[in-house]
Amino acid sequence: MLTLSKISKRYGPKILFREVSLRMMRGEKIGLVGANGAGKTTLFSILLGEVDEDEGKIEWERGTRIGYLPQESAPTGEETVLELATSVTPELAKVLKVLREDTDPNSQDRLEAQEKFTEMEGYNLEAKAKKILSGLAFHQEDFNQPAHTLSGGWIMRAHLARLLVMEPDLLMLDEPTNHLDLETLGWFQAQVQKFSGSVLTISHDRAFLNSICSGILEISNRKLFRYPGNFENFLVQKKEREAQHLAAYRNQQREIAHHEDFIRRFRAKASKASQAQARIKTLEKMERIDPPEEADATISFTFPQPPRSGQRVATLKQVRQAYGDHLVYSDLNLEVEKQERIALVGPNGAGKSTLLKILADLVAIEKGSRELGHNVSVGYFSQQRVEVLDLERSVVDEATHNTDSKVHEQDARTLLGAFLFRGDDVFKKVKVLSGGEKSRLALVKLLLSPPNFLLLDEPTTHLDMASIDAVIQALRNYTGTLIFVSHDVHFIRALGKRTIRIESGKITNFAGNYDYYLWKSGSTDAQSGLIEGLKNARPEQDADSPTGERALSAKEKRRLRSQEREKKKAEKGKLEDKVRKLEKEIMQLEEEEKTCHAELANPDSYNDSEKAKELNAEAARLARKLQQRNYEWEIETEKLLELDS
């Protein structure tokens, strides 16, 4: 269906990818991953014809229909949500526009448009669109609402519905799960799993990639690597490939060093000049292996811990909360204990964010009471938090402003690096940052000086996988109390110890993590995709969890690996000693040969025929011995290189 042949792209001095090739078949579902700035969105733009490649060739199978969902800001006009969802082709969109704007039932244009709409099975599409919109959590009353009046997230959902109605040959999705709540995400995953066409998606959602992917593409080190299987398989295979790449790189660097050392020592010697020149040519012809890129692993940093609170952190009693005529809670009761880790789940609009705002005292409750425990300090994070940033400060100054005095600038810069503020980026003014960058900066400020009661509303939006892992690490070490809302299953499973489901103004407590909640609440069609993703998206085992036989097995493996390393180290030491002795002997033989040749060059040496005969014999013996020792040196050096690799 799609073939890429040696595609290259660069922006100025930065090479995004170099001579990458790919063949994608019909029905394949592939995730595209890589560090921020690696070129994922650029590759999408090249495939869509929006950006030209510098080199290479792209071939599409004739008639391939593409459906594309951008990460942000999909266009919308005056059409309703339903009309947007059914405008799957330009021709149909044109017909819908006539039906929308021409209200005269006897108009010739309208009659022709109705006829065309019928021919194109528009009414069947409408029924299909309504079903898909409902799956994406739209209500019946939303269908005829103008799409442009919706928030950005809901507009993206309407466009996603349009693509599912369209059923193209290839779905190209850029972060499609960003605007979906957990339950809608489960429904969407199930739809993608059943989709008969091909899928190419950029995503930082591990559970989503695990659930839908039959292969993973990674842009790394300016190359495109392909791995079979889902994201979990990719992590294992990537680790193996990186180990092989590192070994090959180190091996080549040692080989280069050996050649360069030989050239440096012997190129001026007449007897070695030809060998030195041969090695120079070998180095010139050698295809250099790129050095490994820095790993995107979770970084380590230390941040100040908050002061201790009392055992009872917060209490809500008989709380009533409404927005106009919309009643959110009528009789809300909740108790939060010290050091709890609570994940709030439930459909969009159920009141999860409202509950966080009530706890943070950001909305005035109509009835009931909110009480905080002894010495409790509250910190609330949402996208609106960026409004409190000082736009005139630099990133690093804003990160450390009003934080704990124990926070060093280097600690702040380390954490900023984990959130993609690297190098001179930390000196940018806050006012020039994008919305996502401001959101990340606000999160850094919160982590550098955390209160003892943290309320987080979708903290992983705009973060890549490495940054999400950095947040998880920080919050695992956090000694305060945490309540959060997130649609990232990996994040929820890594941190949640208690789950609260919110629906129709009611809260239901589940005294366990998200897996426990799914088990106790019962698997539904909407959750099945999530459960499948969970099976293959387990985070690393908690440090405080029992290890049992697994730990012993791991310990035994470490012991065996240690023994193997010691064995190789001893063997390598013996080889290095042997090489050094041979090199010392070769240098001594070369000096003796030089002395012998000097005597043979002296005419007086031939006054005594017996002495001249002995000198010639000695020169021949030295030449043979030198040849033999050079051969032995070559053999032992090769052994050493093989052992290093």
Residue pairs with C-beta under 8 A, 6 or more apart in sequence:
1 24
1 25
1 26
1 60
1 61
1 64
1 169
1 170
1 198
2 22
2 23
2 24
2 47
2 58
2 59
2 60
2 61
2 64
2 170
3 22
3 23
3 24
3 58
3 59
4 20
4 21
4 22
4 23
4 56
4 57
4 58
5 21
5 56
5 57
5 58
5 59
6 19
6 20
6 21
6 55
6 56
6 57
7 17
7 19
7 20
7 21
7 46
7 53
7 55
7 56
7 57
7 58
8 15
8 17
8 18
8 19
8 20
8 53
8 54
8 55
8 56
9 15
9 16
9 17
9 39
9 42
9 43
9 46
9 51
9 53
9 54
10 16
10 54
15 222
16 38
16 39
16 42
16 219
16 222
17 39
17 43
17 219
17 222
17 223
17 224
18 222
18 223
19 55
19 56
20 56
20 219
20 223
20 224
21 224
22 217
22 224
22 226
24 30
24 170
24 198
24 200
25 198
26 169
26 197
26 198
27 196
27 197
27 198
28 198
28 199
28 214
28 215
29 192
29 195
29 198
29 199
29 201
29 212
29 213
29 214
29 215
30 198
30 199
30 200
30 201
30 213
30 214
30 215
30 216
30 217
31 201
31 202
31 203
31 209
31 212
31 213
31 215
31 216
31 217
31 231
31 234
32 40
32 43
32 44
32 200
32 201
32 202
32 216
32 217
32 218
32 219
33 40
33 202
33 203
33 204
33 209
33 216
33 217
33 218
33 219
33 231
33 234
33 465
34 40
34 218
34 219
34 220
35 220
35 293
35 296
35 464
35 466
36 420
36 464
38 219
38 220
39 219
40 202
40 219
41 71
41 174
41 202
42 51
43 219
44 68
44 172
44 174
44 200
44 202
45 51
46 52
46 53
46 58
47 58
47 172
47 200
48 66
48 68
48 172
63 169
64 169
64 170
65 166
65 168
65 169
65 170
66 168
66 169
66 170
66 172
67 162
67 163
67 166
67 168
67 170
67 171
67 172
68 163
68 172
68 173
68 174
69 156
69 159
69 160
69 163
69 171
69 172
69 173
69 174
69 176
70 174
71 174
71 175
71 178
71 202
72 152
72 156
73 152
74 155
74 156
74 159
76 84
76 147
76 148
76 155
76 158
76 159
77 147
77 148
78 100
78 146
78 148
79 87
79 96
79 97
79 100
79 146
79 147
80 100
80 143
80 144
80 145
80 146
80 147
81 133
81 138
81 142
81 143
81 144
81 145
81 146
81 147
81 150
81 158
82 126
82 129
82 130
82 133
82 143
82 144
83 96
83 100
83 147
84 147
84 158
84 159
84 161
84 162
85 129
85 132
85 133
85 158
85 161
85 162
85 165
86 92
86 96
86 122
86 125
86 126
86 129
86 162
86 165
87 93
87 96
87 162
88 125
88 162
88 165
88 166
89 166
91 120
92 117
92 120
92 122
92 125
95 113
95 116
95 117
95 120
95 122
96 117
96 122
98 109
98 110
98 112
98 113
99 110
99 113
99 114
99 117
102 109
102 110
102 113
103 110
104 110
117 123
125 165
128 165
129 161
129 162
129 165
130 143
132 161
132 164
132 165
132 191
133 142
133 143
133 158
133 161
134 140
135 184
135 187
135 188
135 191
136 157
136 160
136 161
136 180
136 184
136 187
136 188
137 157
137 181
137 183
137 184
137 347
137 348
137 349
138 154
138 157
138 158
138 161
147 155
147 158
148 155
150 158
152 179
153 178
153 179
154 179
156 178
156 179
157 179
157 180
157 184
160 176
160 188
163 171
163 173
164 191
164 195
167 195
167 196
167 197
168 197
169 197
169 198
170 197
170 198
170 199
170 200
171 192
171 195
171 197
171 198
171 199
171 200
171 201
172 200
172 201
173 199
173 200
173 201
173 202
173 203
174 201
174 202
175 202
175 203
175 204
176 188
176 201
176 203
177 185
177 188
177 203
177 205
177 208
177 487
178 461
180 188
180 487
181 346
181 347
181 348
181 487
182 345
182 346
182 487
182 489
182 492
182 530
183 345
183 346
183 347
183 526
183 527
184 347
184 348
184 526
185 205
185 208
185 487
185 529
185 530
186 524
186 526
186 527
186 528
186 529
186 530
186 531
187 525
187 526
187 529
188 529
189 208
189 211
189 212
189 529
189 530
189 532
189 533
190 525
190 526
190 528
190 529
192 199
192 211
192 212
192 529
193 211
193 212
193 529
193 532
199 212
201 209
201 212
201 213
203 209
204 460
204 463
204 464
204 465
204 468
204 488
205 487
205 488
205 489
205 490
206 231
206 465
206 489
206 490
206 533
206 537
207 488
207 489
207 490
207 530
207 533
207 534
207 537
208 489
208 533
209 216
209 230
209 231
210 230
210 231
210 232
210 532
210 533
210 535
210 536
210 537
211 230
211 529
211 530
211 532
211 533
211 536
212 529
213 229
213 230
213 231
214 228
214 229
214 230
215 226
215 227
215 228
215 229
216 226
216 227
216 229
216 230
216 231
216 233
216 234
217 224
217 225
217 226
217 227
218 224
218 225
218 227
218 234
218 238
220 293
221 290
221 292
221 293
222 290
225 238
225 241
227 233
227 234
227 237
227 238
228 237
229 237
230 536
231 536
231 537
232 536
232 537
242 292
242 295
245 289
245 292
246 292
247 645
248 289
248 645
249 289
249 290
249 291
249 292
250 644
250 645
251 641
251 644
251 645
252 286
252 288
252 289
254 641
254 644
255 641
256 283
256 286
258 637
258 641
259 279
259 282
259 283
260 283
262 272
262 275
262 276
262 279
263 276
263 279
263 280
266 272
266 273
266 275
266 276
267 273
267 276
267 277
267 280
269 590
271 590
271 593
271 626
296 464
296 465
296 466
297 466
297 469
298 418
298 466
298 469
298 470
298 472
298 473
299 414
299 415
299 417
299 418
299 470
299 473
300 473
301 411
301 414
301 415
301 418
301 474
302 411
303 407
303 411
303 415
303 447
303 448
303 449
303 450
303 474
304 404
304 406
304 407
304 448
304 449
304 450
305 450
305 478
305 479
305 480
306 377
306 450
306 451
306 452
306 478
306 479
306 480
307 375
307 377
307 452
308 338
308 375
308 452
308 479
309 338
309 373
309 374
309 375
309 376
309 377
309 452
309 453
309 480
309 481
310 338
310 373
310 374
310 375
310 376
311 337
311 338
311 373
312 335
312 336
312 337
312 338
312 373
312 374
313 336
313 337
313 338
313 340
313 372
313 373
313 376
313 452
313 453
313 481
314 334
314 335
314 336
314 359
314 370
314 371
314 372
314 373
314 376
314 453
315 334
315 335
315 336
315 369
315 370
315 371
315 373
316 332
316 333
316 334
316 335
316 358
316 359
316 368
316 369
316 370
317 333
317 368
317 369
317 371
318 331
318 332
318 333
318 367
318 368
318 369
319 329
319 331
319 332
319 333
319 358
319 365
319 367
319 368
319 369
319 370
320 327
320 329
320 330
320 331
320 332
320 365
320 366
320 367
320 368
321 327
321 328
321 329
321 332
321 351
321 354
321 358
321 363
321 365
321 366
322 328
322 366
327 505
328 351
328 354
328 505
329 351
329 354
329 355
329 505
330 505
331 368
332 355
332 358
332 368
332 505
332 507
334 355
334 500
334 507
336 342
336 359
336 453
336 481
336 483
337 481
338 373
338 481
339 479
339 480
339 481
340 481
340 482
340 483
340 497
340 498
341 482
341 495
341 496
341 497
341 498
342 482
342 483
342 484
342 496
342 497
342 498
342 499
342 500
343 484
343 485
343 486
343 492
343 495
343 496
343 498
343 499
343 500
343 513
343 514
344 352
344 355
344 356
344 483
344 484
344 485
344 500
344 502
345 352
345 492
345 499
345 500
345 501
345 502
345 514
345 517
346 352
346 501
346 502
346 503
347 503
350 502
350 503
350 504
351 502
351 505
352 457
352 485
352 502
353 382
353 457
353 485
354 363
355 502
355 507
356 380
356 382
356 455
356 456
356 457
356 483
356 485
357 363
357 380
358 365
358 370
359 370
359 378
359 453
359 455
359 483
360 378
360 380
360 455
361 370
361 378
362 380
372 378
372 453
375 452
376 452
376 453
377 451
377 452
377 453
378 451
378 453
378 455
379 446
379 450
379 451
379 453
379 454
379 455
380 455
380 457
381 442
381 443
381 446
381 454
381 455
381 456
381 457
381 459
382 457
382 458
383 435
383 439
383 457
383 458
383 461
385 439
385 442
385 446
386 435
386 438
386 439
386 441
386 442
388 442
389 398
389 430
389 438
389 441
389 442
390 398
390 401
390 430
391 429
391 430
391 431
392 429
392 430
392 431
393 401
393 429
393 430
394 426
394 427
394 428
394 429
394 430
395 416
395 421
395 425
395 426
395 427
395 428
395 429
395 430
395 433
395 441
396 409
396 412
396 413
396 416
396 421
396 426
396 427
398 430
398 441
398 445
399 412
399 415
399 416
399 426
399 441
399 444
399 445
399 448
400 407
400 409
400 412
400 448
401 445
402 449
403 412
403 445
403 448
403 449
404 448
404 449
407 448
407 449
411 448
412 444
412 448
413 426
415 444
415 447
415 448
415 470
415 474
416 422
416 425
416 426
416 441
416 444
418 466
418 467
418 470
419 440
419 441
419 443
419 444
419 463
419 467
419 470
420 437
420 440
420 464
420 467
421 437
421 440
421 441
421 444
430 438
430 441
433 441
435 462
436 461
436 462
437 462
439 461
439 462
440 462
440 463
440 467
443 459
443 471
446 454
447 471
447 474
450 478
450 480
451 480
452 479
452 480
452 481
453 480
453 481
454 475
454 478
454 480
454 481
454 482
454 483
454 484
455 483
455 484
456 482
456 483
456 484
456 485
456 486
457 484
457 485
458 485
458 486
458 487
459 471
459 484
459 486
459 491
460 468
460 471
460 486
460 488
460 491
463 471
468 488
468 490
468 491
471 491
472 491
472 494
472 495
472 539
475 482
475 495
476 494
476 495
476 542
476 543
482 495
484 495
484 496
486 492
489 514
489 530
489 533
489 534
489 537
490 537
490 539
492 514
493 513
493 514
493 515
493 534
493 537
493 538
493 539
494 539
496 513
496 514
497 512
497 513
498 509
498 510
498 511
498 512
498 513
499 509
499 510
499 512
499 513
499 514
499 516
499 517
500 507
500 508
500 509
500 510
501 507
501 508
501 510
501 517
501 521
510 516
510 517
510 520
510 521
512 520
514 534
515 534
518 527
518 530
518 531
518 534
523 531
541 547
547 554
568 643
571 643
572 640
572 643
572 644
575 636
575 639
575 640
575 643
576 640
578 636
579 633
579 636
579 637
579 640
582 629
582 632
582 633
582 636
583 633
585 629
586 626
586 629
586 630
586 633
589 622
589 625
589 626
589 629
590 626
592 622
593 619
593 622
593 623
593 626
596 615
596 618
596 619
596 622
597 619
599 605
599 615
600 612
600 615
600 616
600 619
605 611
605 612
605 615
606 612
